[in-house]
């Protein structure tokens, strides 16, 4: 939960990573791509935002964003583990545990 209203970025027309991935996923679906481009930043009406969200979901972008988040989190945790391992650990075990917990808390989606 971010505390932001649902659809806020769409209503404001923000060009987020999600939107960029949606546009890429819709490259061969001109009608849906045009609808996305035309709708971004044009309306705060919940029905309009719901339609835009459906186009984005249909592009597969949310799944790609979630996959990227999982990949980056795993990479970060692997670096933490490397820094905590060996004969001369760079990080104390308690610090490693806390950083891992923060990383997982920040990247685990609750619905």
Gaussian input, Z-matrix of N, CA and C with variables (Angstrom, degrees):
# hf/3-21g

backbone

0 1
 N
 C     1     B1
 C     2     B2     1     A1
 N     3     B3     2     A2     1     D1
 C     4     B4     3     A3     2     D2
 C     5     B5     4     A4     3     D3
 N     6     B6     5     A5     4     D4
 C     7     B7     6     A6     5     D5
 C     8     B8     7     A7     6     D6
 N     9     B9     8     A8     7     D7
 C    10    B10     9     A9     8     D8
 C    11    B11    10    A10     9     D9
 N    12    B12    11    A11    10    D10
 C    13    B13    12    A12    11    D11
 C    14    B14    13    A13    12    D12
 N    15    B15    14    A14    13    D13
 C    16    B16    15    A15    14    D14
 C    17    B17    16    A16    15    D15
 N    18    B18    17    A17    16    D16
 C    19    B19    18    A18    17    D17
 C    20    B20    19    A19    18    D18
 N    21    B21    20    A20    19    D19
 C    22    B22    21    A21    20    D20
 C    23    B23    22    A22    21    D21
 N    24    B24    23    A23    22    D22
 C    25    B25    24    A24    23    D23
 C    26    B26    25    A25    24    D24
 N    27    B27    26    A26    25    D25
 C    28    B28    27    A27    26    D26
 C    29    B29    28    A28    27    D27
 N    30    B30    29    A29    28    D28
 C    31    B31    30    A30    29    D29
 C    32    B32    31    A31    30    D30
 N    33    B33    32    A32    31    D31
 C    34    B34    33    A33    32    D32
 C    35    B35    34    A34    33    D33
 N    36    B36    35    A35    34    D34
 C    37    B37    36    A36    35    D35
 C    38    B38    37    A37    36    D36
 N    39    B39    38    A38    37    D37
 C    40    B40    39    A39    38    D38
 C    41    B41    40    A40    39    D39
 N    42    B42    41    A41    40    D40
 C    43    B43    42    A42    41    D41
 C    44    B44    43    A43    42    D42
 N    45    B45    44    A44    43    D43
 C    46    B46    45    A45    44    D44
 C    47    B47    46    A46    45    D45
 N    48    B48    47    A47    46    D46
 C    49    B49    48    A48    47    D47
 C    50    B50    49    A49    48    D48
 N    51    B51    50    A50    49    D49
 C    52    B52    51    A51    50    D50
 C    53    B53    52    A52    51    D51
 N    54    B54    53    A53    52    D52
 C    55    B55    54    A54    53    D53
 C    56    B56    55    A55    54    D54
 N    57    B57    56    A56    55    D55
 C    58    B58    57    A57    56    D56
 C    59    B59    58    A58    57    D57
 N    60    B60    59    A59    58    D58
 C    61    B61    60    A60    59    D59
 C    62    B62    61    A61    60    D60
 N    63    B63    62    A62    61    D61
 C    64    B64    63    A63    62    D62
 C    65    B65    64    A64    63    D63
 N    66    B66    65    A65    64    D64
 C    67    B67    66    A66    65    D65
 C    68    B68    67    A67    66    D66
 N    69    B69    68    A68    67    D67
 C    70    B70    69    A69    68    D68
 C    71    B71    70    A70    69    D69
 N    72    B72    71    A71    70    D70
 C    73    B73    72    A72    71    D71
 C    74    B74    73    A73    72    D72
 N    75    B75    74    A74    73    D73
 C    76    B76    75    A75    74    D74
 C    77    B77    76    A76    75    D75
 N    78    B78    77    A77    76    D76
 C    79    B79    78    A78    77    D77
 C    80    B80    79    A79    78    D78
 N    81    B81    80    A80    79    D79
 C    82    B82    81    A81    80    D80
 C    83    B83    82    A82    81    D81
 N    84    B84    83    A83    82    D82
 C    85    B85    84    A84    83    D83
 C    86    B86    85    A85    84    D84
 N    87    B87    86    A86    85    D85
 C    88    B88    87    A87    86    D86
 C    89    B89    88    A88    87    D87
 N    90    B90    89    A89    88    D88
 C    91    B91    90    A90    89    D89
 C    92    B92    91    A91    90    D90
 N    93    B93    92    A92    91    D91
 C    94    B94    93    A93    92    D92
 C    95    B95    94    A94    93    D93
 N    96    B96    95    A95    94    D94
 C    97    B97    96    A96    95    D95
 C    98    B98    97    A97    96    D96
 N    99    B99    98    A98    97    D97
 C   100   B100    99    A99    98    D98
 C   101   B101   100   A100    99    D99
 N   102   B102   101   A101   100   D100
 C   103   B103   102   A102   101   D101
 C   104   B104   103   A103   102   D102
 N   105   B105   104   A104   103   D103
 C   106   B106   105   A105   104   D104
 C   107   B107   106   A106   105   D105
 N   108   B108   107   A107   106   D106
 C   109   B109   108   A108   107   D107
 C   110   B110   109   A109   108   D108
 N   111   B111   110   A110   109   D109
 C   112   B112   111   A111   110   D110
 C   113   B113   112   A112   111   D111
 N   114   B114   113   A113   112   D112
 C   115   B115   114   A114   113   D113
 C   116   B116   115   A115   114   D114
 N   117   B117   116   A116   115   D115
 C   118   B118   117   A117   116   D116
 C   119   B119   118   A118   117   D117
 N   120   B120   119   A119   118   D118
 C   121   B121   120   A120   119   D119
 C   122   B122   121   A121   120   D120
 N   123   B123   122   A122   121   D121
 C   124   B124   123   A123   122   D122
 C   125   B125   124   A124   123   D123
 N   126   B126   125   A125   124   D124
 C   127   B127   126   A126   125   D125
 C   128   B128   127   A127   126   D126
 N   129   B129   128   A128   127   D127
 C   130   B130   129   A129   128   D128
 C   131   B131   130   A130   129   D129
 N   132   B132   131   A131   130   D130
 C   133   B133   132   A132   131   D131
 C   134   B134   133   A133   132   D132
 N   135   B135   134   A134   133   D133
 C   136   B136   135   A135   134   D134
 C   137   B137   136   A136   135   D135
 N   138   B138   137   A137   136   D136
 C   139   B139   138   A138   137   D137
 C   140   B140   139   A139   138   D138
 N   141   B141   140   A140   139   D139
 C   142   B142   141   A141   140   D140
 C   143   B143   142   A142   141   D141
 N   144   B144   143   A143   142   D142
 C   145   B145   144   A144   143   D143
 C   146   B146   145   A145   144   D144
 N   147   B147   146   A146   145   D145
 C   148   B148   147   A147   146   D146
 C   149   B149   148   A148   147   D147
 N   150   B150   149   A149   148   D148
 C   151   B151   150   A150   149   D149
 C   152   B152   151   A151   150   D150
 N   153   B153   152   A152   151   D151
 C   154   B154   153   A153   152   D152
 C   155   B155   154   A154   153   D153
 N   156   B156   155   A155   154   D154
 C   157   B157   156   A156   155   D155
 C   158   B158   157   A157   156   D156
 N   159   B159   158   A158   157   D157
 C   160   B160   159   A159   158   D158
 C   161   B161   160   A160   159   D159
 N   162   B162   161   A161   160   D160
 C   163   B163   162   A162   161   D161
 C   164   B164   163   A163   162   D162
 N   165   B165   164   A164   163   D163
 C   166   B166   165   A165   164   D164
 C   167   B167   166   A166   165   D165
 N   168   B168   167   A167   166   D166
 C   169   B169   168   A168   167   D167
 C   170   B170   169   A169   168   D168
 N   171   B171   170   A170   169   D169
 C   172   B172   171   A171   170   D170
 C   173   B173   172   A172   171   D171
 N   174   B174   173   A173   172   D172
 C   175   B175   174   A174   173   D173
 C   176   B176   175   A175   174   D174
 N   177   B177   176   A176   175   D175
 C   178   B178   177   A177   176   D176
 C   179   B179   178   A178   177   D177
 N   180   B180   179   A179   178   D178
 C   181   B181   180   A180   179   D179
 C   182   B182   181   A181   180   D180
 N   183   B183   182   A182   181   D181
 C   184   B184   183   A183   182   D182
 C   185   B185   184   A184   183   D183
 N   186   B186   185   A185   184   D184
 C   187   B187   186   A186   185   D185
 C   188   B188   187   A187   186   D186
 N   189   B189   188   A188   187   D187
 C   190   B190   189   A189   188   D188
 C   191   B191   190   A190   189   D189
 N   192   B192   191   A191   190   D190
 C   193   B193   192   A192   191   D191
 C   194   B194   193   A193   192   D192
 N   195   B195   194   A194   193   D193
 C   196   B196   195   A195   194   D194
 C   197   B197   196   A196   195   D195
 N   198   B198   197   A197   196   D196
 C   199   B199   198   A198   197   D197
 C   200   B200   199   A199   198   D198
 N   201   B201   200   A200   199   D199
 C   202   B202   201   A201   200   D200
 C   203   B203   202   A202   201   D201
 N   204   B204   203   A203   202   D202
 C   205   B205   204   A204   203   D203
 C   206   B206   205   A205   204   D204
 N   207   B207   206   A206   205   D205
 C   208   B208   207   A207   206   D206
 C   209   B209   208   A208   207   D207
 N   210   B210   209   A209   208   D208
 C   211   B211   210   A210   209   D209
 C   212   B212   211   A211   210   D210
 N   213   B213   212   A212   211   D211
 C   214   B214   213   A213   212   D212
 C   215   B215   214   A214   213   D213
 N   216   B216   215   A215   214   D214
 C   217   B217   216   A216   215   D215
 C   218   B218   217   A217   216   D216
 N   219   B219   218   A218   217   D217
 C   220   B220   219   A219   218   D218
 C   221   B221   220   A220   219   D219
 N   222   B222   221   A221   220   D220
 C   223   B223   222   A222   221   D221
 C   224   B224   223   A223   222   D222
 N   225   B225   224   A224   223   D223
 C   226   B226   225   A225   224   D224
 C   227   B227   226   A226   225   D225
 N   228   B228   227   A227   226   D226
 C   229   B229   228   A228   227   D227
 C   230   B230   229   A229   228   D228
 N   231   B231   230   A230   229   D229
 C   232   B232   231   A231   230   D230
 C   233   B233   232   A232   231   D231
 N   234   B234   233   A233   232   D232
 C   235   B235   234   A234   233   D233
 C   236   B236   235   A235   234   D234
 N   237   B237   236   A236   235   D235
 C   238   B238   237   A237   236   D236
 C   239   B239   238   A238   237   D237
 N   240   B240   239   A239   238   D238
 C   241   B241   240   A240   239   D239
 C   242   B242   241   A241   240   D240
 N   243   B243   242   A242   241   D241
 C   244   B244   243   A243   242   D242
 C   245   B245   244   A244   243   D243
 N   246   B246   245   A245   244   D244
 C   247   B247   246   A246   245   D245
 C   248   B248   247   A247   246   D246
 N   249   B249   248   A248   247   D247
 C   250   B250   249   A249   248   D248
 C   251   B251   250   A250   249   D249
 N   252   B252   251   A251   250   D250
 C   253   B253   252   A252   251   D251
 C   254   B254   253   A253   252   D252
 N   255   B255   254   A254   253   D253
 C   256   B256   255   A255   254   D254
 C   257   B257   256   A256   255   D255
 N   258   B258   257   A257   256   D256
 C   259   B259   258   A258   257   D257
 C   260   B260   259   A259   258   D258
 N   261   B261   260   A260   259   D259
 C   262   B262   261   A261   260   D260
 C   263   B263   262   A262   261   D261
 N   264   B264   263   A263   262   D262
 C   265   B265   264   A264   263   D263
 C   266   B266   265   A265   264   D264
 N   267   B267   266   A266   265   D265
 C   268   B268   267   A267   266   D266
 C   269   B269   268   A268   267   D267
 N   270   B270   269   A269   268   D268
 C   271   B271   270   A270   269   D269
 C   272   B272   271   A271   270   D270
 N   273   B273   272   A272   271   D271
 C   274   B274   273   A273   272   D272
 C   275   B275   274   A274   273   D273
 N   276   B276   275   A275   274   D274
 C   277   B277   276   A276   275   D275
 C   278   B278   277   A277   276   D276
 N   279   B279   278   A278   277   D277
 C   280   B280   279   A279   278   D278
 C   281   B281   280   A280   279   D279
 N   282   B282   281   A281   280   D280
 C   283   B283   282   A282   281   D281
 C   284   B284   283   A283   282   D282
 N   285   B285   284   A284   283   D283
 C   286   B286   285   A285   284   D284
 C   287   B287   286   A286   285   D285
 N   288   B288   287   A287   286   D286
 C   289   B289   288   A288   287   D287
 C   290   B290   289   A289   288   D288
 N   291   B291   290   A290   289   D289
 C   292   B292   291   A291   290   D290
 C   293   B293   292   A292   291   D291
 N   294   B294   293   A293   292   D292
 C   295   B295   294   A294   293   D293
 C   296   B296   295   A295   294   D294
 N   297   B297   296   A296   295   D295
 C   298   B298   297   A297   296   D296
 C   299   B299   298   A298   297   D297
 N   300   B300   299   A299   298   D298
 C   301   B301   300   A300   299   D299
 C   302   B302   301   A301   300   D300
 N   303   B303   302   A302   301   D301
 C   304   B304   303   A303   302   D302
 C   305   B305   304   A304   303   D303
 N   306   B306   305   A305   304   D304
 C   307   B307   306   A306   305   D305
 C   308   B308   307   A307   306   D306
 N   309   B309   308   A308   307   D307
 C   310   B310   309   A309   308   D308
 C   311   B311   310   A310   309   D309
 N   312   B312   311   A311   310   D310
 C   313   B313   312   A312   311   D311
 C   314   B314   313   A313   312   D312
 N   315   B315   314   A314   313   D313
 C   316   B316   315   A315   314   D314
 C   317   B317   316   A316   315   D315
 N   318   B318   317   A317   316   D316
 C   319   B319   318   A318   317   D317
 C   320   B320   319   A319   318   D318
 N   321   B321   320   A320   319   D319
 C   322   B322   321   A321   320   D320
 C   323   B323   322   A322   321   D321
 N   324   B324   323   A323   322   D322
 C   325   B325   324   A324   323   D323
 C   326   B326   325   A325   324   D324
 N   327   B327   326   A326   325   D325
 C   328   B328   327   A327   326   D326
 C   329   B329   328   A328   327   D327
 N   330   B330   329   A329   328   D328
 C   331   B331   330   A330   329   D329
 C   332   B332   331   A331   330   D330

   B1=1.4472
   B2=1.5248
   B3=1.3055
   B4=1.4530
   B5=1.5160
   B6=1.3043
   B7=1.4495
   B8=1.5140
   B9=1.3343
   B10=1.4670
   B11=1.5236
   B12=1.3193
   B13=1.4665
   B14=1.5293
   B15=1.3084
   B16=1.4548
   B17=1.5196
   B18=1.3135
   B19=1.4610
   B20=1.5100
   B21=1.3251
   B22=1.4632
   B23=1.5255
   B24=1.3324
   B25=1.4688
   B26=1.5254
   B27=1.3237
   B28=1.4717
   B29=1.5307
   B30=1.3238
   B31=1.4692
   B32=1.5251
   B33=1.3386
   B34=1.4692
   B35=1.5254
   B36=1.3257
   B37=1.4632
   B38=1.5162
   B39=1.3195
   B40=1.4675
   B41=1.5186
   B42=1.3041
   B43=1.4677
   B44=1.5296
   B45=1.3100
   B46=1.4578
   B47=1.5199
   B48=1.3284
   B49=1.4619
   B50=1.5229
   B51=1.3131
   B52=1.4613
   B53=1.5261
   B54=1.3056
   B55=1.4634
   B56=1.5309
   B57=1.3150
   B58=1.4732
   B59=1.5243
   B60=1.3257
   B61=1.4664
   B62=1.5291
   B63=1.3172
   B64=1.4710
   B65=1.5238
   B66=1.3332
   B67=1.4701
   B68=1.5228
   B69=1.3259
   B70=1.4656
   B71=1.5240
   B72=1.3230
   B73=1.4623
   B74=1.5126
   B75=1.3089
   B76=1.4694
   B77=1.5256
   B78=1.3146
   B79=1.4671
   B80=1.5303
   B81=1.3191
   B82=1.4668
   B83=1.5369
   B84=1.3248
   B85=1.4676
   B86=1.5272
   B87=1.3150
   B88=1.4694
   B89=1.5254
   B90=1.3121
   B91=1.4649
   B92=1.5296
   B93=1.3368
   B94=1.4600
   B95=1.5315
   B96=1.3259
   B97=1.4636
   B98=1.5253
   B99=1.3165
   B100=1.4690
   B101=1.5294
   B102=1.3282
   B103=1.4704
   B104=1.5242
   B105=1.3243
   B106=1.4579
   B107=1.5257
   B108=1.3092
   B109=1.4633
   B110=1.5330
   B111=1.3198
   B112=1.4635
   B113=1.5216
   B114=1.3278
   B115=1.4643
   B116=1.5132
   B117=1.3180
   B118=1.4656
   B119=1.5261
   B120=1.3297
   B121=1.4534
   B122=1.5126
   B123=1.3148
   B124=1.4609
   B125=1.5306
   B126=1.3445
   B127=1.4543
   B128=1.5307
   B129=1.3266
   B130=1.4604
   B131=1.5271
   B132=1.3364
   B133=1.4529
   B134=1.5259
   B135=1.3351
   B136=1.4688
   B137=1.5250
   B138=1.3280
   B139=1.4680
   B140=1.5217
   B141=1.3328
   B142=1.4646
   B143=1.5318
   B144=1.3277
   B145=1.4621
   B146=1.5237
   B147=1.3124
   B148=1.4638
   B149=1.5268
   B150=1.3264
   B151=1.4672
   B152=1.5293
   B153=1.3368
   B154=1.4655
   B155=1.5250
   B156=1.3256
   B157=1.4634
   B158=1.5307
   B159=1.3136
   B160=1.4639
   B161=1.5291
   B162=1.3288
   B163=1.4699
   B164=1.5285
   B165=1.3241
   B166=1.4644
   B167=1.5240
   B168=1.3162
   B169=1.4668
   B170=1.5295
   B171=1.3212
   B172=1.4643
   B173=1.5214
   B174=1.3290
   B175=1.4671
   B176=1.5178
   B177=1.3429
   B178=1.4565
   B179=1.5170
   B180=1.3243
   B181=1.4666
   B182=1.5332
   B183=1.3259
   B184=1.4743
   B185=1.5267
   B186=1.3227
   B187=1.4661
   B188=1.5251
   B189=1.3425
   B190=1.4612
   B191=1.5260
   B192=1.3224
   B193=1.4682
   B194=1.5302
   B195=1.3168
   B196=1.4667
   B197=1.5359
   B198=1.3208
   B199=1.4613
   B200=1.5265
   B201=1.3251
   B202=1.4672
   B203=1.5296
   B204=1.3154
   B205=1.4625
   B206=1.5277
   B207=1.3412
   B208=1.4766
   B209=1.5217
   B210=1.3494
   B211=1.4665
   B212=1.5293
   B213=1.3188
   B214=1.4607
   B215=1.5301
   B216=1.3258
   B217=1.4663
   B218=1.5231
   B219=1.3180
   B220=1.4675
   B221=1.5232
   B222=1.3250
   B223=1.4698
   B224=1.5271
   B225=1.3119
   B226=1.4575
   B227=1.5174
   B228=1.3279
   B229=1.4629
   B230=1.5282
   B231=1.3216
   B232=1.4629
   B233=1.5361
   B234=1.3210
   B235=1.4684
   B236=1.5307
   B237=1.3351
   B238=1.4704
   B239=1.5227
   B240=1.3115
   B241=1.4612
   B242=1.5295
   B243=1.3372
   B244=1.4673
   B245=1.5221
   B246=1.3325
   B247=1.4689
   B248=1.5281
   B249=1.3201
   B250=1.4614
   B251=1.5262
   B252=1.3203
   B253=1.4648
   B254=1.5275
   B255=1.2937
   B256=1.4690
   B257=1.5123
   B258=1.3210
   B259=1.4619
   B260=1.5209
   B261=1.3291
   B262=1.4660
   B263=1.5265
   B264=1.3363
   B265=1.4693
   B266=1.5314
   B267=1.3140
   B268=1.4587
   B269=1.5299
   B270=1.3195
   B271=1.4624
   B272=1.5285
   B273=1.3058
   B274=1.4594
   B275=1.5236
   B276=1.3225
   B277=1.4720
   B278=1.5280
   B279=1.3216
   B280=1.4737
   B281=1.5311
   B282=1.3214
   B283=1.4617
   B284=1.5256
   B285=1.3316
   B286=1.4631
   B287=1.5223
   B288=1.3269
   B289=1.4746
   B290=1.5262
   B291=1.3195
   B292=1.4621
   B293=1.5306
   B294=1.3193
   B295=1.4715
   B296=1.5256
   B297=1.3134
   B298=1.4670
   B299=1.5264
   B300=1.3354
   B301=1.4725
   B302=1.5182
   B303=1.3354
   B304=1.4729
   B305=1.5297
   B306=1.3268
   B307=1.4706
   B308=1.5244
   B309=1.3165
   B310=1.4664
   B311=1.5307
   B312=1.3224
   B313=1.4704
   B314=1.5210
   B315=1.3189
   B316=1.4716
   B317=1.5199
   B318=1.3096
   B319=1.4653
   B320=1.5190
   B321=1.3088
   B322=1.4616
   B323=1.5179
   B324=1.3103
   B325=1.4573
   B326=1.5301
   B327=1.3249
   B328=1.4611
   B329=1.5205
   B330=1.2901
   B331=1.4734
   B332=1.4816
   A1=108.02
   A2=115.91
   A3=119.96
   A4=112.12
   A5=117.87
   A6=120.46
   A7=112.72
   A8=116.46
   A9=120.63
   A10=108.83
   A11=116.56
   A12=119.05
   A13=111.40
   A14=116.26
   A15=121.33
   A16=109.62
   A17=116.28
   A18=120.82
   A19=114.46
   A20=117.60
   A21=121.53
   A22=111.85
   A23=117.66
   A24=120.62
   A25=111.55
   A26=116.87
   A27=120.22
   A28=110.25
   A29=115.56
   A30=119.49
   A31=110.95
   A32=116.19
   A33=120.43
   A34=112.35
   A35=117.03
   A36=120.62
   A37=114.11
   A38=116.67
   A39=120.03
   A40=110.63
   A41=115.42
   A42=122.46
   A43=108.39
   A44=115.27
   A45=122.06
   A46=110.90
   A47=116.07
   A48=120.62
   A49=110.32
   A50=116.98
   A51=121.23
   A52=111.11
   A53=116.75
   A54=120.79
   A55=110.30
   A56=116.69
   A57=119.96
   A58=110.75
   A59=116.83
   A60=119.87
   A61=111.21
   A62=116.68
   A63=119.89
   A64=110.01
   A65=116.31
   A66=119.47
   A67=110.38
   A68=117.33
   A69=120.57
   A70=110.78
   A71=116.05
   A72=120.39
   A73=113.83
   A74=115.97
   A75=120.95
   A76=112.46
   A77=117.31
   A78=121.54
   A79=113.00
   A80=116.88
   A81=119.73
   A82=112.24
   A83=116.62
   A84=122.21
   A85=108.01
   A86=114.35
   A87=122.07
   A88=113.62
   A89=118.19
   A90=120.82
   A91=110.85
   A92=116.03
   A93=119.35
   A94=111.26
   A95=116.58
   A96=120.45
   A97=110.34
   A98=116.32
   A99=120.55
   A100=111.05
   A101=116.49
   A102=120.04
   A103=110.74
   A104=116.67
   A105=120.45
   A106=110.36
   A107=116.33
   A108=120.42
   A109=111.90
   A110=116.24
   A111=120.15
   A112=112.05
   A113=116.64
   A114=119.88
   A115=115.35
   A116=117.63
   A117=120.39
   A118=111.14
   A119=115.22
   A120=120.59
   A121=115.25
   A122=117.65
   A123=120.17
   A124=113.70
   A125=116.31
   A126=117.58
   A127=110.28
   A128=114.92
   A129=120.80
   A130=110.06
   A131=116.24
   A132=120.91
   A133=109.61
   A134=118.40
   A135=120.80
   A136=114.36
   A137=117.43
   A138=119.43
   A139=111.20
   A140=117.38
   A141=121.05
   A142=110.44
   A143=116.10
   A144=120.36
   A145=111.07
   A146=116.59
   A147=120.77
   A148=110.66
   A149=116.56
   A150=120.11
   A151=110.79
   A152=116.93
   A153=120.17
   A154=110.75
   A155=116.01
   A156=119.99
   A157=110.88
   A158=117.37
   A159=121.11
   A160=110.96
   A161=116.89
   A162=120.56
   A163=109.48
   A164=116.12
   A165=120.22
   A166=110.66
   A167=116.85
   A168=120.29
   A169=110.27
   A170=116.74
   A171=121.22
   A172=113.65
   A173=116.53
   A174=120.06
   A175=112.29
   A176=116.30
   A177=120.67
   A178=113.90
   A179=117.54
   A180=121.59
   A181=113.67
   A182=119.72
   A183=117.86
   A184=112.71
   A185=116.72
   A186=119.63
   A187=111.00
   A188=117.04
   A189=120.28
   A190=111.29
   A191=116.94
   A192=119.97
   A193=109.86
   A194=116.69
   A195=120.19
   A196=111.26
   A197=116.87
   A198=120.82
   A199=110.77
   A200=116.48
   A201=120.54
   A202=110.69
   A203=117.00
   A204=121.01
   A205=110.22
   A206=116.78
   A207=120.15
   A208=111.11
   A209=116.36
   A210=120.64
   A211=111.58
   A212=116.48
   A213=119.99
   A214=112.00
   A215=116.10
   A216=119.71
   A217=110.40
   A218=116.63
   A219=120.23
   A220=110.74
   A221=117.43
   A222=120.78
   A223=110.94
   A224=116.35
   A225=120.62
   A226=112.44
   A227=116.68
   A228=120.68
   A229=110.20
   A230=117.58
   A231=120.50
   A232=110.63
   A233=117.11
   A234=120.58
   A235=109.96
   A236=116.70
   A237=119.21
   A238=110.87
   A239=116.23
   A240=120.51
   A241=111.34
   A242=116.34
   A243=120.30
   A244=110.59
   A245=116.29
   A246=120.80
   A247=111.85
   A248=116.37
   A249=120.69
   A250=112.47
   A251=117.07
   A252=121.05
   A253=110.94
   A254=114.32
   A255=120.04
   A256=113.19
   A257=113.97
   A258=121.24
   A259=112.57
   A260=117.49
   A261=121.17
   A262=109.72
   A263=116.43
   A264=118.46
   A265=111.62
   A266=114.60
   A267=121.40
   A268=110.00
   A269=116.17
   A270=121.15
   A271=110.51
   A272=115.09
   A273=120.24
   A274=109.21
   A275=117.74
   A276=120.47
   A277=113.31
   A278=117.71
   A279=119.90
   A280=111.13
   A281=116.77
   A282=121.04
   A283=109.85
   A284=115.90
   A285=120.64
   A286=110.72
   A287=116.81
   A288=120.36
   A289=111.20
   A290=116.48
   A291=120.19
   A292=111.67
   A293=116.41
   A294=119.26
   A295=110.89
   A296=117.51
   A297=120.84
   A298=110.20
   A299=116.53
   A300=120.45
   A301=111.10
   A302=116.72
   A303=120.25
   A304=109.78
   A305=116.86
   A306=120.25
   A307=111.01
   A308=116.32
   A309=119.58
   A310=111.85
   A311=117.10
   A312=120.01
   A313=110.74
   A314=117.00
   A315=120.88
   A316=113.17
   A317=117.53
   A318=119.31
   A319=113.88
   A320=118.16
   A321=120.65
   A322=108.52
   A323=115.60
   A324=122.00
   A325=109.53
   A326=116.44
   A327=121.58
   A328=107.27
   A329=115.58
   A330=119.41
   A331=110.63
   D1=128.49
   D2=-178.15
   D3=-101.16
   D4=-16.52
   D5=-175.43
   D6=86.70
   D7=-3.67
   D8=178.71
   D9=-88.26
   D10=146.14
   D11=176.08
   D12=-63.58
   D13=142.38
   D14=176.52
   D15=-60.02
   D16=132.13
   D17=177.83
   D18=83.97
   D19=-0.01
   D20=-176.46
   D21=-57.97
   D22=-46.65
   D23=-179.87
   D24=-64.11
   D25=-37.12
   D26=178.72
   D27=-67.33
   D28=-43.53
   D29=-179.81
   D30=-63.08
   D31=-35.08
   D32=-179.63
   D33=-84.10
   D34=-9.62
   D35=178.67
   D36=75.46
   D37=24.93
   D38=-178.75
   D39=-67.41
   D40=136.83
   D41=178.67
   D42=-92.46
   D43=77.80
   D44=-177.50
   D45=-83.30
   D46=172.37
   D47=174.52
   D48=-59.14
   D49=-37.95
   D50=178.09
   D51=-60.34
   D52=-44.80
   D53=179.06
   D54=-65.42
   D55=-42.27
   D56=179.19
   D57=-61.08
   D58=-43.32
   D59=178.67
   D60=-68.17
   D61=-35.83
   D62=176.95
   D63=-63.48
   D64=-45.60
   D65=179.58
   D66=-60.42
   D67=-41.98
   D68=178.79
   D69=-64.10
   D70=-39.90
   D71=179.61
   D72=-70.35
   D73=-18.79
   D74=-179.56
   D75=-103.09
   D76=9.98
   D77=-174.92
   D78=-54.37
   D79=-33.31
   D80=-179.03
   D81=-101.89
   D82=13.70
   D83=178.60
   D84=-126.99
   D85=77.47
   D86=-170.32
   D87=-56.65
   D88=-39.46
   D89=-177.21
   D90=-64.76
   D91=-45.13
   D92=-179.63
   D93=-69.86
   D94=-38.05
   D95=177.36
   D96=-62.24
   D97=-43.21
   D98=178.18
   D99=-63.41
   D100=-39.28
   D101=178.51
   D102=-64.83
   D103=-40.66
   D104=177.85
   D105=-63.21
   D106=-51.27
   D107=-179.02
   D108=-60.94
   D109=-40.41
   D110=-178.90
   D111=-70.03
   D112=-30.62
   D113=-175.06
   D114=-86.99
   D115=-23.89
   D116=-177.48
   D117=-62.07
   D118=124.24
   D119=176.38
   D120=74.41
   D121=10.10
   D122=-174.99
   D123=-99.98
   D124=-23.42
   D125=-173.02
   D126=-154.23
   D127=147.38
   D128=172.62
   D129=-107.85
   D130=7.33
   D131=179.08
   D132=-63.34
   D133=127.49
   D134=-177.80
   D135=-55.51
   D136=-35.50
   D137=179.03
   D138=-68.21
   D139=-42.20
   D140=177.44
   D141=-63.14
   D142=-43.44
   D143=179.75
   D144=-65.65
   D145=-35.72
   D146=177.53
   D147=-64.56
   D148=-40.75
   D149=177.65
   D150=-64.29
   D151=-43.01
   D152=177.97
   D153=-62.90
   D154=-42.78
   D155=178.79
   D156=-61.37
   D157=-37.94
   D158=178.66
   D159=-65.48
   D160=-39.46
   D161=177.33
   D162=-63.53
   D163=-44.10
   D164=179.71
   D165=-63.84
   D166=-44.89
   D167=178.81
   D168=-61.78
   D169=-41.79
   D170=179.23
   D171=-64.99
   D172=-20.37
   D173=178.85
   D174=-78.51
   D175=-14.85
   D176=-176.70
   D177=86.54
   D178=0.03
   D179=-176.61
   D180=-60.47
   D181=-42.81
   D182=-179.64
   D183=-59.18
   D184=-39.11
   D185=178.65
   D186=-65.45
   D187=-38.39
   D188=178.94
   D189=-68.22
   D190=-37.28
   D191=177.01
   D192=-64.51
   D193=-46.43
   D194=179.75
   D195=-62.18
   D196=-38.97
   D197=177.10
   D198=-62.83
   D199=-42.73
   D200=179.44
   D201=-64.57
   D202=-40.35
   D203=177.09
   D204=-61.16
   D205=-45.65
   D206=178.46
   D207=-60.83
   D208=-44.20
   D209=-179.39
   D210=-62.29
   D211=-47.85
   D212=-178.81
   D213=-65.50
   D214=-37.49
   D215=177.23
   D216=-64.29
   D217=-44.51
   D218=178.84
   D219=-62.42
   D220=-40.73
   D221=177.66
   D222=-62.48
   D223=-44.14
   D224=179.58
   D225=-63.32
   D226=-42.78
   D227=178.86
   D228=-66.48
   D229=-36.42
   D230=177.05
   D231=-62.32
   D232=-40.76
   D233=177.49
   D234=-64.83
   D235=-42.23
   D236=176.13
   D237=-57.57
   D238=-45.78
   D239=-179.43
   D240=-61.93
   D241=-40.32
   D242=177.80
   D243=-62.63
   D244=-42.66
   D245=-177.54
   D246=-69.33
   D247=-24.24
   D248=-177.94
   D249=-93.16
   D250=-10.98
   D251=-175.03
   D252=-96.94
   D253=172.35
   D254=174.19
   D255=90.00
   D256=-176.48
   D257=-176.53
   D258=-73.68
   D259=-28.39
   D260=-178.13
   D261=-128.20
   D262=74.69
   D263=-178.22
   D264=-62.37
   D265=138.96
   D266=179.48
   D267=-80.88
   D268=-31.61
   D269=-178.82
   D270=-115.62
   D271=141.79
   D272=175.09
   D273=-70.10
   D274=148.77
   D275=179.81
   D276=-53.88
   D277=-38.79
   D278=-179.92
   D279=-65.68
   D280=-38.07
   D281=178.31
   D282=-66.19
   D283=-43.92
   D284=178.52
   D285=-59.27
   D286=-45.01
   D287=179.12
   D288=-61.04
   D289=-44.24
   D290=-178.95
   D291=-65.76
   D292=-43.60
   D293=179.41
   D294=-64.67
   D295=-40.01
   D296=177.06
   D297=-61.99
   D298=-44.66
   D299=179.98
   D300=-62.26
   D301=-41.56
   D302=178.96
   D303=-64.64
   D304=-45.44
   D305=-179.77
   D306=-58.11
   D307=-45.28
   D308=-179.20
   D309=-69.77
   D310=-38.02
   D311=178.95
   D312=-65.20
   D313=-36.35
   D314=-177.71
   D315=-78.57
   D316=-19.22
   D317=-173.66
   D318=-116.95
   D319=-1.68
   D320=178.53
   D321=-91.54
   D322=118.81
   D323=-175.99
   D324=-78.42
   D325=131.92
   D326=171.49
   D327=-110.67
   D328=140.67
   D329=-178.10
   D330=-120.05

